[in-house]
Amino acid sequence: MHKRVVFIFLALLFFIKSNAQCAMCRAVLESEEGQSTAEGVNDGIMYLMAIPYLLLAGVGFMIYWKFFRDKKEIQ
C-alpha cells in the first residue's frame, strides 16, 4: 500500500506542468531589449537557490564532524 501511494504521488508530480514565472513577469522579461532585468531575475533565483544548499551542507558537515569526533573519543 505504501509503495502505491508513493508511486501515485511521484506520477502526479512528474505530470504537472508548471511555469517558473507569472504571465506579467514573463512578458516583461521577453520584451525587454537589453535583457538586464532578465539577468537580475536569474541572479536572484541563483541566490535563493544557493542558500538552502549551503545550509544543508553546513548541517551535513556538523553531523559528519560530530560522528567522527565521538568515534575518536571512544577509542
PDB file of N, H, CA, C and O in Angstrom:
ATOM      1  N   MET A   1       0.826  -1.195   0.000  1.00  0.00           N
ATOM      2  CA  MET A   1       0.000   0.000   0.000  1.00  0.00           C
ATOM      3  C   MET A   1       0.861   1.247   0.000  1.00  0.00           C
ATOM      4  O   MET A   1       0.574   2.210  -0.711  1.00  0.00           O
ATOM      5  N   HIS A   2       1.928   1.228   0.806  1.00  0.00           N
ATOM      6  H   HIS A   2       2.161   0.445   1.384  1.00  0.00           H
ATOM      7  CA  HIS A   2       2.794   2.402   0.907  1.00  0.00           C
ATOM      8  C   HIS A   2       3.487   2.689  -0.428  1.00  0.00           C
ATOM      9  O   HIS A   2       3.622   3.847  -0.823  1.00  0.00           O
ATOM     10  N   LYS A   3       3.923   1.638  -1.120  1.00  0.00           N
ATOM     11  H   LYS A   3       3.814   0.697  -0.799  1.00  0.00           H
ATOM     12  CA  LYS A   3       4.592   1.821  -2.407  1.00  0.00           C
ATOM     13  C   LYS A   3       3.626   2.402  -3.437  1.00  0.00           C
ATOM     14  O   LYS A   3       4.024   3.196  -4.289  1.00  0.00           O
ATOM     15  N   ARG A   4       2.389   2.014  -3.357  1.00  0.00           N
ATOM     16  H   ARG A   4       2.066   1.369  -2.664  1.00  0.00           H
ATOM     17  CA  ARG A   4       1.391   2.503  -4.311  1.00  0.00           C
ATOM     18  C   ARG A   4       1.154   4.000  -4.118  1.00  0.00           C
ATOM     19  O   ARG A   4       1.039   4.737  -5.097  1.00  0.00           O
ATOM     20  N   VAL A   5       1.080   4.450  -2.877  1.00  0.00           N
ATOM     21  H   VAL A   5       1.174   3.850  -2.082  1.00  0.00           H
ATOM     22  CA  VAL A   5       0.866   5.871  -2.594  1.00  0.00           C
ATOM     23  C   VAL A   5       2.061   6.684  -3.077  1.00  0.00           C
ATOM     24  O   VAL A   5       1.885   7.746  -3.674  1.00  0.00           O
ATOM     25  N   VAL A   6       3.265   6.201  -2.827  1.00  0.00           N
ATOM     26  H   VAL A   6       3.408   5.338  -2.342  1.00  0.00           H
ATOM     27  CA  VAL A   6       4.465   6.904  -3.276  1.00  0.00           C
ATOM     28  C   VAL A   6       4.502   6.959  -4.799  1.00  0.00           C
ATOM     29  O   VAL A   6       4.842   7.996  -5.369  1.00  0.00           O
ATOM     30  N   PHE A   7       4.161   5.876  -5.457  1.00  0.00           N
ATOM     31  H   PHE A   7       3.884   5.034  -4.995  1.00  0.00           H
ATOM     32  CA  PHE A   7       4.152   5.850  -6.919  1.00  0.00           C
ATOM     33  C   PHE A   7       3.145   6.839  -7.488  1.00  0.00           C
ATOM     34  O   PHE A   7       3.461   7.556  -8.437  1.00  0.00           O
ATOM     35  N   ILE A   8       1.956   6.892  -6.937  1.00  0.00           N
ATOM     36  H   ILE A   8       1.699   6.309  -6.166  1.00  0.00           H
ATOM     37  CA  ILE A   8       0.929   7.823  -7.416  1.00  0.00           C
ATOM     38  C   ILE A   8       1.384   9.263  -7.203  1.00  0.00           C
ATOM     39  O   ILE A   8       1.208  10.106  -8.083  1.00  0.00           O
ATOM     40  N   PHE A   9       1.966   9.548  -6.043  1.00  0.00           N
ATOM     41  H   PHE A   9       2.108   8.863  -5.329  1.00  0.00           H
ATOM     42  CA  PHE A   9       2.445  10.894  -5.760  1.00  0.00           C
ATOM     43  C   PHE A   9       3.528  11.310  -6.751  1.00  0.00           C
ATOM     44  O   PHE A   9       3.489  12.419  -7.283  1.00  0.00           O
ATOM     45  N   LEU A  10       4.487  10.434  -6.999  1.00  0.00           N
ATOM     46  H   LEU A  10       4.519   9.533  -6.567  1.00  0.00           H
ATOM     47  CA  LEU A  10       5.561  10.753  -7.942  1.00  0.00           C
ATOM     48  C   LEU A  10       5.031  10.881  -9.369  1.00  0.00           C
ATOM     49  O   LEU A  10       5.493  11.739 -10.121  1.00  0.00           O
ATOM     50  N   ALA A  11       4.077  10.048  -9.747  1.00  0.00           N
ATOM     51  H   ALA A  11       3.702   9.352  -9.136  1.00  0.00           H
ATOM     52  CA  ALA A  11       3.498  10.137 -11.082  1.00  0.00           C
ATOM     53  C   ALA A  11       2.794  11.473 -11.282  1.00  0.00           C
ATOM     54  O   ALA A  11       2.941  12.103 -12.329  1.00  0.00           O
ATOM     55  N   LEU A  12       2.037  11.904 -10.292  1.00  0.00           N
ATOM     56  H   LEU A  12       1.917  11.393  -9.441  1.00  0.00           H
ATOM     57  CA  LEU A  12       1.368  13.206 -10.397  1.00  0.00           C
ATOM     58  C   LEU A  12       2.372  14.346 -10.397  1.00  0.00           C
ATOM     59  O   LEU A  12       2.191  15.341 -11.098  1.00  0.00           O
ATOM     60  N   LEU A  13       3.416  14.203  -9.622  1.00  0.00           N
ATOM     61  H   LEU A  13       3.564  13.394  -9.052  1.00  0.00           H
ATOM     62  CA  LEU A  13       4.428  15.244  -9.541  1.00  0.00           C
ATOM     63  C   LEU A  13       5.122  15.444 -10.888  1.00  0.00           C
ATOM     64  O   LEU A  13       5.400  16.581 -11.269  1.00  0.00           O
ATOM     65  N   PHE A  14       5.403  14.374 -11.604  1.00  0.00           N
ATOM     66  H   PHE A  14       5.178  13.451 -11.294  1.00  0.00           H
ATOM     67  CA  PHE A  14       6.101  14.496 -12.876  1.00  0.00           C
ATOM     68  C   PHE A  14       5.183  14.938 -14.011  1.00  0.00           C
ATOM     69  O   PHE A  14       5.670  15.466 -15.010  1.00  0.00           O
ATOM     70  N   PHE A  15       3.888  14.743 -13.891  1.00  0.00           N
ATOM     71  H   PHE A  15       3.492  14.314 -13.079  1.00  0.00           H
ATOM     72  CA  PHE A  15       2.985  15.119 -14.969  1.00  0.00           C
ATOM     73  C   PHE A  15       2.437  16.531 -14.837  1.00  0.00           C
ATOM     74  O   PHE A  15       1.829  17.050 -15.774  1.00  0.00           O
ATOM     75  N   ILE A  16       2.644  17.152 -13.696  1.00  0.00           N
ATOM     76  H   ILE A  16       3.137  16.730 -12.936  1.00  0.00           H
ATOM     77  CA  ILE A  16       2.147  18.515 -13.507  1.00  0.00           C
ATOM     78  C   ILE A  16       3.100  19.470 -14.211  1.00  0.00           C
ATOM     79  O   ILE A  16       4.304  19.465 -13.952  1.00  0.00           O
ATOM     80  N   LYS A  17       2.559  20.279 -15.093  1.00  0.00           N
ATOM     81  H   LYS A  17       1.582  20.283 -15.303  1.00  0.00           H
ATOM     82  CA  LYS A  17       3.381  21.259 -15.794  1.00  0.00           C
ATOM     83  C   LYS A  17       3.233  22.593 -15.084  1.00  0.00           C
ATOM     84  O   LYS A  17       2.120  23.053 -14.831  1.00  0.00           O
ATOM     85  N   SER A  18       4.356  23.205 -14.765  1.00  0.00           N
ATOM     86  H   SER A  18       5.260  22.831 -14.969  1.00  0.00           H
ATOM     87  CA  SER A  18       4.303  24.489 -14.084  1.00  0.00           C
ATOM     88  C   SER A  18       5.229  25.469 -14.777  1.00  0.00           C
ATOM     89  O   SER A  18       6.219  25.083 -15.398  1.00  0.00           O
ATOM     90  N   ASN A  19       4.891  26.734 -14.659  1.00  0.00           N
ATOM     91  H   ASN A  19       4.087  27.047 -14.155  1.00  0.00           H
ATOM     92  CA  ASN A  19       5.724  27.795 -15.214  1.00  0.00           C
ATOM     93  C   ASN A  19       6.497  28.451 -14.092  1.00  0.00           C
ATOM     94  O   ASN A  19       6.007  28.564 -12.969  1.00  0.00           O
ATOM     95  N   ALA A  20       7.712  28.884 -14.400  1.00  0.00           N
ATOM     96  H   ALA A  20       8.110  28.792 -15.313  1.00  0.00           H
ATOM     97  CA  ALA A  20       8.569  29.467 -13.384  1.00  0.00           C
ATOM     98  C   ALA A  20       8.193  30.907 -13.072  1.00  0.00           C
ATOM     99  O   ALA A  20       8.535  31.410 -12.001  1.00  0.00           O
ATOM    100  N   GLN A  21       7.505  31.576 -13.972  1.00  0.00           N
ATOM    101  H   GLN A  21       7.227  31.168 -14.841  1.00  0.00           H
ATOM    102  CA  GLN A  21       7.206  32.985 -13.786  1.00  0.00           C
ATOM    103  C   GLN A  21       5.728  33.226 -14.030  1.00  0.00           C
ATOM    104  O   GLN A  21       5.056  32.470 -14.732  1.00  0.00           O
ATOM    105  N   CYS A  22       5.239  34.315 -13.420  1.00  0.00           N
ATOM    106  H   CYS A  22       5.785  34.929 -12.850  1.00  0.00           H
ATOM    107  CA  CYS A  22       3.855  34.698 -13.698  1.00  0.00           C
ATOM    108  C   CYS A  22       3.800  35.295 -15.103  1.00  0.00           C
ATOM    109  O   CYS A  22       4.843  35.582 -15.690  1.00  0.00           O
ATOM    110  N   ALA A  23       2.626  35.479 -15.635  1.00  0.00           N
ATOM    111  H   ALA A  23       1.779  35.246 -15.158  1.00  0.00           H
ATOM    112  CA  ALA A  23       2.471  35.962 -17.004  1.00  0.00           C
ATOM    113  C   ALA A  23       3.043  37.367 -17.181  1.00  0.00           C
ATOM    114  O   ALA A  23       3.639  37.661 -18.217  1.00  0.00           O
ATOM    115  N   MET A  24       2.872  38.229 -16.196  1.00  0.00           N
ATOM    116  H   MET A  24       2.388  37.989 -15.354  1.00  0.00           H
ATOM    117  CA  MET A  24       3.371  39.594 -16.307  1.00  0.00           C
ATOM    118  C   MET A  24       4.905  39.618 -16.298  1.00  0.00           C
ATOM    119  O   MET A  24       5.515  40.321 -17.104  1.00  0.00           O
ATOM    120  N   CYS A  25       5.522  38.867 -15.407  1.00  0.00           N
ATOM    121  H   CYS A  25       5.027  38.296 -14.752  1.00  0.00           H
ATOM    122  CA  CYS A  25       6.988  38.823 -15.351  1.00  0.00           C
ATOM    123  C   CYS A  25       7.547  38.270 -16.654  1.00  0.00           C
ATOM    124  O   CYS A  25       8.537  38.779 -17.181  1.00  0.00           O
ATOM    125  N   ARG A  26       6.924  37.251 -17.155  1.00  0.00           N
ATOM    126  H   ARG A  26       6.120  36.838 -16.727  1.00  0.00           H
ATOM    127  CA  ARG A  26       7.390  36.631 -18.394  1.00  0.00           C
ATOM    128  C   ARG A  26       7.295  37.613 -19.557  1.00  0.00           C
ATOM    129  O   ARG A  26       8.210  37.689 -20.377  1.00  0.00           O
ATOM    130  N   ALA A  27       6.193  38.367 -19.635  1.00  0.00           N
ATOM    131  H   ALA A  27       5.451  38.305 -18.968  1.00  0.00           H
ATOM    132  CA  ALA A  27       6.022  39.327 -20.726  1.00  0.00           C
ATOM    133  C   ALA A  27       7.074  40.428 -20.652  1.00  0.00           C
ATOM    134  O   ALA A  27       7.624  40.826 -21.679  1.00  0.00           O
ATOM    135  N   VAL A  28       7.357  40.919 -19.459  1.00  0.00           N
ATOM    136  H   VAL A  28       6.911  40.596 -18.625  1.00  0.00           H
ATOM    137  CA  VAL A  28       8.360  41.982 -19.311  1.00  0.00           C
ATOM    138  C   VAL A  28       9.747  41.463 -19.666  1.00  0.00           C
ATOM    139  O   VAL A  28      10.507  42.140 -20.358  1.00  0.00           O
ATOM    140  N   LEU A  29      10.077  40.267 -19.195  1.00  0.00           N
ATOM    141  H   LEU A  29       9.459  39.717 -18.633  1.00  0.00           H
ATOM    142  CA  LEU A  29      11.409  39.729 -19.441  1.00  0.00           C
ATOM    143  C   LEU A  29      11.636  39.386 -20.904  1.00  0.00           C
ATOM    144  O   LEU A  29      12.759  39.508 -21.395  1.00  0.00           O
ATOM    145  N   GLU A  30      10.598  38.961 -21.608  1.00  0.00           N
ATOM    146  H   GLU A  30       9.686  38.862 -21.209  1.00  0.00           H
ATOM    147  CA  GLU A  30      10.761  38.605 -23.017  1.00  0.00           C
ATOM    148  C   GLU A  30      10.790  39.823 -23.920  1.00  0.00           C
ATOM    149  O   GLU A  30      11.403  39.786 -24.987  1.00  0.00           O
ATOM    150  N   SER A  31      10.134  40.908 -23.508  1.00  0.00           N
ATOM    151  H   SER A  31       9.636  40.937 -22.642  1.00  0.00           H
ATOM    152  CA  SER A  31      10.032  42.067 -24.386  1.00  0.00           C
ATOM    153  C   SER A  31      11.151  43.080 -24.190  1.00  0.00           C
ATOM    154  O   SER A  31      11.281  43.996 -25.002  1.00  0.00           O
ATOM    155  N   GLU A  32      11.949  42.956 -23.167  1.00  0.00           N
ATOM    156  H   GLU A  32      11.844  42.212 -22.507  1.00  0.00           H
ATOM    157  CA  GLU A  32      12.981  43.940 -22.894  1.00  0.00           C
ATOM    158  C   GLU A  32      14.126  43.811 -23.897  1.00  0.00           C
ATOM    159  O   GLU A  32      14.500  42.707 -24.292  1.00  0.00           O
ATOM    160  N   GLU A  33      14.670  44.941 -24.296  1.00  0.00           N
ATOM    161  H   GLU A  33      14.367  45.838 -23.976  1.00  0.00           H
ATOM    162  CA  GLU A  33      15.725  44.966 -25.309  1.00  0.00           C
ATOM    163  C   GLU A  33      17.076  44.517 -24.750  1.00  0.00           C
ATOM    164  O   GLU A  33      17.721  43.647 -25.335  1.00  0.00           O
ATOM    165  N   GLY A  34      17.510  45.091 -23.635  1.00  0.00           N
ATOM    166  H   GLY A  34      16.986  45.797 -23.160  1.00  0.00           H
ATOM    167  CA  GLY A  34      18.855  44.837 -23.131  1.00  0.00           C
ATOM    168  C   GLY A  34      18.990  43.590 -22.279  1.00  0.00           C
ATOM    169  O   GLY A  34      20.109  43.158 -22.003  1.00  0.00           O
ATOM    170  N   GLN A  35      17.902  43.008 -21.861  1.00  0.00           N
ATOM    171  H   GLN A  35      16.992  43.358 -22.085  1.00  0.00           H
ATOM    172  CA  GLN A  35      17.888  41.798 -21.027  1.00  0.00           C
ATOM    173  C   GLN A  35      18.535  41.994 -19.662  1.00  0.00           C
ATOM    174  O   GLN A  35      18.916  41.011 -19.027  1.00  0.00           O
ATOM    175  N   SER A  36      18.674  43.237 -19.189  1.00  0.00           N
ATOM    176  H   SER A  36      18.364  44.035 -19.705  1.00  0.00           H
ATOM    177  CA  SER A  36      19.281  43.456 -17.873  1.00  0.00           C
ATOM    178  C   SER A  36      18.334  43.015 -16.758  1.00  0.00           C
ATOM    179  O   SER A  36      18.789  42.521 -15.726  1.00  0.00           O
ATOM    180  N   THR A  37      17.034  43.184 -16.949  1.00  0.00           N
ATOM    181  H   THR A  37      16.665  43.585 -17.787  1.00  0.00           H
ATOM    182  CA  THR A  37      16.078  42.728 -15.940  1.00  0.00           C
ATOM    183  C   THR A  37      16.071  41.206 -15.853  1.00  0.00           C
ATOM    184  O   THR A  37      15.973  40.640 -14.765  1.00  0.00           O
ATOM    185  N   ALA A  38      16.175  40.552 -16.998  1.00  0.00           N
ATOM    186  H   ALA A  38      16.255  41.011 -17.882  1.00  0.00           H
ATOM    187  CA  ALA A  38      16.204  39.089 -17.012  1.00  0.00           C
ATOM    188  C   ALA A  38      17.439  38.572 -16.285  1.00  0.00           C
ATOM    189  O   ALA A  38      17.367  37.583 -15.556  1.00  0.00           O
ATOM    190  N   GLU A  39      18.566  39.236 -16.483  1.00  0.00           N
ATOM    191  H   GLU A  39      18.625  40.040 -17.076  1.00  0.00           H
ATOM    192  CA  GLU A  39      19.788  38.832 -15.779  1.00  0.00           C
ATOM    193  C   GLU A  39      19.636  39.039 -14.277  1.00  0.00           C
ATOM    194  O   GLU A  39      20.117  38.225 -13.489  1.00  0.00           O
ATOM    195  N   GLY A  40      18.971  40.120 -13.872  1.00  0.00           N
ATOM    196  H   GLY A  40      18.580  40.781 -14.512  1.00  0.00           H
ATOM    197  CA  GLY A  40      18.735  40.363 -12.450  1.00  0.00           C
ATOM    198  C   GLY A  40      17.836  39.310 -11.832  1.00  0.00           C
ATOM    199  O   GLY A  40      18.077  38.860 -10.711  1.00  0.00           O
ATOM    200  N   VAL A  41      16.802  38.916 -12.558  1.00  0.00           N
ATOM    201  H   VAL A  41      16.606  39.282 -13.468  1.00  0.00           H
ATOM    202  CA  VAL A  41      15.904  37.871 -12.059  1.00  0.00           C
ATOM    203  C   VAL A  41      16.659  36.544 -11.952  1.00  0.00           C
ATOM    204  O   VAL A  41      16.494  35.815 -10.974  1.00  0.00           O
ATOM    205  N   ASN A  42      17.476  36.235 -12.940  1.00  0.00           N
ATOM    206  H   ASN A  42      17.610  36.828 -13.734  1.00  0.00           H
ATOM    207  CA  ASN A  42      18.253  34.995 -12.889  1.00  0.00           C
ATOM    208  C   ASN A  42      19.249  35.003 -11.739  1.00  0.00           C
ATOM    209  O   ASN A  42      19.443  33.977 -11.088  1.00  0.00           O
ATOM    210  N   ASP A  43      19.885  36.147 -11.478  1.00  0.00           N
ATOM    211  H   ASP A  43      19.727  36.981 -12.008  1.00  0.00           H
ATOM    212  CA  ASP A  43      20.803  36.238 -10.345  1.00  0.00           C
ATOM    213  C   ASP A  43      20.062  36.041  -9.023  1.00  0.00           C
ATOM    214  O   ASP A  43      20.569  35.387  -8.112  1.00  0.00           O
ATOM    215  N   GLY A  44      18.865  36.606  -8.925  1.00  0.00           N
ATOM    216  H   GLY A  44      18.452  37.137  -9.665  1.00  0.00           H
ATOM    217  CA  GLY A  44      18.064  36.422  -7.715  1.00  0.00           C
ATOM    218  C   GLY A  44      17.670  34.977  -7.506  1.00  0.00           C
ATOM    219  O   GLY A  44      17.676  34.485  -6.378  1.00  0.00           O
ATOM    220  N   ILE A  45      17.332  34.298  -8.577  1.00  0.00           N
ATOM    221  H   ILE A  45      17.327  34.697  -9.494  1.00  0.00           H
ATOM    222  CA  ILE A  45      16.977  32.880  -8.491  1.00  0.00           C
ATOM    223  C   ILE A  45      18.178  32.065  -8.028  1.00  0.00           C
ATOM    224  O   ILE A  45      18.035  31.173  -7.192  1.00  0.00           O
ATOM    225  N   MET A  46      19.357  32.362  -8.561  1.00  0.00           N
ATOM    226  H   MET A  46      19.473  33.086  -9.240  1.00  0.00           H
ATOM    227  CA  MET A  46      20.558  31.635  -8.154  1.00  0.00           C
ATOM    228  C   MET A  46      20.873  31.883  -6.683  1.00  0.00           C
ATOM    229  O   MET A  46      21.271  30.964  -5.968  1.00  0.00           O
ATOM    230  N   TYR A  47      20.696  33.119  -6.230  1.00  0.00           N
ATOM    231  H   TYR A  47      20.373  33.866  -6.811  1.00  0.00           H
ATOM    232  CA  TYR A  47      20.943  33.446  -4.824  1.00  0.00           C
ATOM    233  C   TYR A  47      19.974  32.675  -3.927  1.00  0.00           C
ATOM    234  O   TYR A  47      20.389  32.074  -2.936  1.00  0.00           O
ATOM    235  N   LEU A  48      18.695  32.692  -4.270  1.00  0.00           N
ATOM    236  H   LEU A  48      18.358  33.180  -5.075  1.00  0.00           H
ATOM    237  CA  LEU A  48      17.698  31.996  -3.462  1.00  0.00           C
ATOM    238  C   LEU A  48      17.901  30.484  -3.503  1.00  0.00           C
ATOM    239  O   LEU A  48      17.575  29.795  -2.536  1.00  0.00           O
ATOM    240  N   MET A  49      18.427  29.963  -4.593  1.00  0.00           N
ATOM    241  H   MET A  49      18.692  30.522  -5.379  1.00  0.00           H
ATOM    242  CA  MET A  49      18.665  28.526  -4.706  1.00  0.00           C
ATOM    243  C   MET A  49      19.898  28.104  -3.904  1.00  0.00           C
ATOM    244  O   MET A  49      19.942  26.991  -3.380  1.00  0.00           O
ATOM    245  N   ALA A  50      20.892  28.978  -3.804  1.00  0.00           N
ATOM    246  H   ALA A  50      20.856  29.882  -4.229  1.00  0.00           H
ATOM    247  CA  ALA A  50      22.152  28.609  -3.153  1.00  0.00           C
ATOM    248  C   ALA A  50      22.017  28.506  -1.638  1.00  0.00           C
ATOM    249  O   ALA A  50      22.661  27.653  -1.029  1.00  0.00           O
ATOM    250  N   ILE A  51      21.204  29.345  -1.017  1.00  0.00           N
ATOM    251  H   ILE A  51      20.681  30.038  -1.512  1.00  0.00           H
ATOM    252  CA  ILE A  51      21.116  29.384   0.441  1.00  0.00           C
ATOM    253  C   ILE A  51      20.688  28.039   1.043  1.00  0.00           C
ATOM    254  O   ILE A  51      21.349  27.577   1.973  1.00  0.00           O
ATOM    255  N   PRO A  52      19.625  27.389   0.569  1.00  0.00           N
ATOM    256  CA  PRO A  52      19.265  26.088   1.165  1.00  0.00           C
ATOM    257  C   PRO A  52      20.359  25.034   1.015  1.00  0.00           C
ATOM    258  O   PRO A  52      20.567  24.227   1.920  1.00  0.00           O
ATOM    259  N   TYR A  53      21.061  25.036  -0.120  1.00  0.00           N
ATOM    260  H   TYR A  53      20.891  25.692  -0.855  1.00  0.00           H
ATOM    261  CA  TYR A  53      22.146  24.071  -0.302  1.00  0.00           C
ATOM    262  C   TYR A  53      23.289  24.338   0.671  1.00  0.00           C
ATOM    263  O   TYR A  53      23.866  23.397   1.216  1.00  0.00           O
ATOM    264  N   LEU A  54      23.621  25.597   0.893  1.00  0.00           N
ATOM    265  H   LEU A  54      23.152  26.362   0.450  1.00  0.00           H
ATOM    266  CA  LEU A  54      24.674  25.921   1.857  1.00  0.00           C
ATOM    267  C   LEU A  54      24.279  25.523   3.273  1.00  0.00           C
ATOM    268  O   LEU A  54      25.102  25.000   4.025  1.00  0.00           O
ATOM    269  N   LEU A  55      23.024  25.769   3.639  1.00  0.00           N
ATOM    270  H   LEU A  55      22.356  26.194   3.028  1.00  0.00           H
ATOM    271  CA  LEU A  55      22.555  25.365   4.964  1.00  0.00           C
ATOM    272  C   LEU A  55      22.583  23.851   5.120  1.00  0.00           C
ATOM    273  O   LEU A  55      23.007  23.338   6.155  1.00  0.00           O
ATOM    274  N   LEU A  56      22.140  23.147   4.110  1.00  0.00           N
ATOM    275  H   LEU A  56      21.796  23.563   3.268  1.00  0.00           H
ATOM    276  CA  LEU A  56      22.149  21.683   4.151  1.00  0.00           C
ATOM    277  C   LEU A  56      23.571  21.149   4.237  1.00  0.00           C
ATOM    278  O   LEU A  56      23.835  20.200   4.976  1.00  0.00           O
ATOM    279  N   ALA A  57      24.483  21.749   3.491  1.00  0.00           N
ATOM    280  H   ALA A  57      24.268  22.520   2.891  1.00  0.00           H
ATOM    281  CA  ALA A  57      25.874  21.322   3.549  1.00  0.00           C
ATOM    282  C   ALA A  57      26.459  21.585   4.931  1.00  0.00           C
ATOM    283  O   ALA A  57      27.231  20.770   5.436  1.00  0.00           O
ATOM    284  N   GLY A  58      26.105  22.710   5.550  1.00  0.00           N
ATOM    285  H   GLY A  58      25.478  23.372   5.140  1.00  0.00           H
ATOM    286  CA  GLY A  58      26.594  23.013   6.894  1.00  0.00           C
ATOM    287  C   GLY A  58      26.089  22.020   7.928  1.00  0.00           C
ATOM    288  O   GLY A  58      26.850  21.567   8.783  1.00  0.00           O
ATOM    289  N   VAL A  59      24.822  21.686   7.852  1.00  0.00           N
ATOM    290  H   VAL A  59      24.204  22.055   7.157  1.00  0.00           H
ATOM    291  CA  VAL A  59      24.254  20.705   8.783  1.00  0.00           C
ATOM    292  C   VAL A  59      24.883  19.338   8.553  1.00  0.00           C
ATOM    293  O   VAL A  59      25.198  18.631   9.511  1.00  0.00           O
ATOM    294  N   GLY A  60      25.066  18.964   7.300  1.00  0.00           N
ATOM    295  H   GLY A  60      24.810  19.539   6.522  1.00  0.00           H
ATOM    296  CA  GLY A  60      25.708  17.683   6.993  1.00  0.00           C
ATOM    297  C   GLY A  60      27.131  17.631   7.516  1.00  0.00           C
ATOM    298  O   GLY A  60      27.557  16.600   8.036  1.00  0.00           O
ATOM    299  N   PHE A  61      27.874  18.721   7.389  1.00  0.00           N
ATOM    300  H   PHE A  61      27.527  19.558   6.966  1.00  0.00           H
ATOM    301  CA  PHE A  61      29.243  18.763   7.901  1.00  0.00           C
ATOM    302  C   PHE A  61      29.259  18.655   9.420  1.00  0.00           C
ATOM    303  O   PHE A  61      30.110  17.966   9.985  1.00  0.00           O
ATOM    304  N   MET A  62      28.315  19.335  10.093  1.00  0.00           N
ATOM    305  H   MET A  62      27.624  19.894   9.634  1.00  0.00           H
ATOM    306  CA  MET A  62      28.259  19.260  11.558  1.00  0.00           C
ATOM    307  C   MET A  62      27.955  17.841  12.021  1.00  0.00           C
ATOM    308  O   MET A  62      28.539  17.372  12.998  1.00  0.00           O
ATOM    309  N   ILE A  63      27.050  17.152  11.332  1.00  0.00           N
ATOM    310  H   ILE A  63      26.575  17.533  10.538  1.00  0.00           H
ATOM    311  CA  ILE A  63      26.732  15.768  11.688  1.00  0.00           C
ATOM    312  C   ILE A  63      27.950  14.878  11.427  1.00  0.00           C
ATOM    313  O   ILE A  63      28.284  14.035  12.259  1.00  0.00           O
ATOM    314  N   TYR A  64      28.605  15.054  10.299  1.00  0.00           N
ATOM    315  H   TYR A  64      28.333  15.739   9.623  1.00  0.00           H
ATOM    316  CA  TYR A  64      29.801  14.287   9.967  1.00  0.00           C
ATOM    317  C   TYR A  64      30.888  14.529  11.008  1.00  0.00           C
ATOM    318  O   TYR A  64      31.506  13.576  11.482  1.00  0.00           O
ATOM    319  N   TRP A  65      31.129  15.779  11.370  1.00  0.00           N
ATOM    320  H   TRP A  65      30.626  16.553  10.985  1.00  0.00           H
ATOM    321  CA  TRP A  65      32.162  16.134  12.346  1.00  0.00           C
ATOM    322  C   TRP A  65      31.848  15.528  13.714  1.00  0.00           C
ATOM    323  O   TRP A  65      32.734  14.996  14.381  1.00  0.00           O
ATOM    324  N   LYS A  66      30.583  15.613  14.127  1.00  0.00           N
ATOM    325  H   LYS A  66      29.863  16.046  13.585  1.00  0.00           H
ATOM    326  CA  LYS A  66      30.173  15.068  15.425  1.00  0.00           C
ATOM    327  C   LYS A  66      30.349  13.551  15.459  1.00  0.00           C
ATOM    328  O   LYS A  66      30.777  13.003  16.474  1.00  0.00           O
ATOM    329  N   PHE A  67      30.024  12.871  14.367  1.00  0.00           N
ATOM    330  H   PHE A  67      29.676  13.316  13.542  1.00  0.00           H
ATOM    331  CA  PHE A  67      30.130  11.415  14.310  1.00  0.00           C
ATOM    332  C   PHE A  67      31.575  10.967  14.491  1.00  0.00           C
ATOM    333  O   PHE A  67      31.850  10.069  15.287  1.00  0.00           O
ATOM    334  N   PHE A  68      32.496  11.580  13.762  1.00  0.00           N
ATOM    335  H   PHE A  68      32.273  12.309  13.115  1.00  0.00           H
ATOM    336  CA  PHE A  68      33.889  11.156  13.851  1.00  0.00           C
ATOM    337  C   PHE A  68      34.568  11.662  15.113  1.00  0.00           C
ATOM    338  O   PHE A  68      35.501  11.028  15.604  1.00  0.00           O
ATOM    339  N   ARG A  69      34.124  12.778  15.639  1.00  0.00           N
ATOM    340  H   ARG A  69      33.365  13.293  15.240  1.00  0.00           H
ATOM    341  CA  ARG A  69      34.694  13.281  16.896  1.00  0.00           C
ATOM    342  C   ARG A  69      34.332  12.351  18.055  1.00  0.00           C
ATOM    343  O   ARG A  69      35.179  12.037  18.891  1.00  0.00           O
ATOM    344  N   ASP A  70      33.070  11.913  18.104  1.00  0.00           N
ATOM    345  H   ASP A  70      32.381  12.168  17.425  1.00  0.00           H
ATOM    346  CA  ASP A  70      32.649  10.974  19.137  1.00  0.00           C
ATOM    347  C   ASP A  70      33.339   9.627  18.980  1.00  0.00           C
ATOM    348  O   ASP A  70      33.642   8.972  19.977  1.00  0.00           O
ATOM    349  N   LYS A  71      33.592   9.203  17.748  1.00  0.00           N
ATOM    350  H   LYS A  71      33.346   9.735  16.938  1.00  0.00           H
ATOM    351  CA  LYS A  71      34.235   7.933  17.488  1.00  0.00           C
ATOM    352  C   LYS A  71      35.678   7.934  18.007  1.00  0.00           C
ATOM    353  O   LYS A  71      36.147   6.921  18.526  1.00  0.00           O
ATOM    354  N   LYS A  72      36.386   9.062  17.870  1.00  0.00           N
ATOM    355  H   LYS A  72      36.006   9.885  17.448  1.00  0.00           H
ATOM    356  CA  LYS A  72      37.751   9.156  18.355  1.00  0.00           C
ATOM    357  C   LYS A  72      37.817   9.183  19.876  1.00  0.00           C
ATOM    358  O   LYS A  72      38.757   8.645  20.461  1.00  0.00           O
ATOM    359  N   GLU A  73      36.826   9.806  20.529  1.00  0.00           N
ATOM    360  H   GLU A  73      36.063  10.243  20.054  1.00  0.00           H
ATOM    361  CA  GLU A  73      36.809   9.870  21.994  1.00  0.00           C
ATOM    362  C   GLU A  73      36.551   8.499  22.591  1.00  0.00           C
ATOM    363  O   GLU A  73      37.032   8.220  23.689  1.00  0.00           O
ATOM    364  N   ILE A  74      35.812   7.636  21.914  1.00  0.00           N
ATOM    365  H   ILE A  74      35.422   7.863  21.022  1.00  0.00           H
ATOM    366  CA  ILE A  74      35.501   6.299  22.419  1.00  0.00           C
ATOM    367  C   ILE A  74      36.746   5.412  22.384  1.00  0.00           C
ATOM    368  O   ILE A  74      36.938   4.593  23.283  1.00  0.00           O
ATOM    369  N   GLN A  75      37.585   5.556  21.375  1.00  0.00           N
ATOM    370  H   GLN A  75      37.429   6.221  20.644  1.00  0.00           H
ATOM    371  CA  GLN A  75      38.765   4.694  21.210  1.00  0.00           C
ATOM    372  C   GLN A  75      39.816   5.046  22.182  1.00  0.00           C
ATOM    373  O   GLN A  75      40.880   4.427  22.191  1.00  0.00           O
TER     374      GLN A  75
END
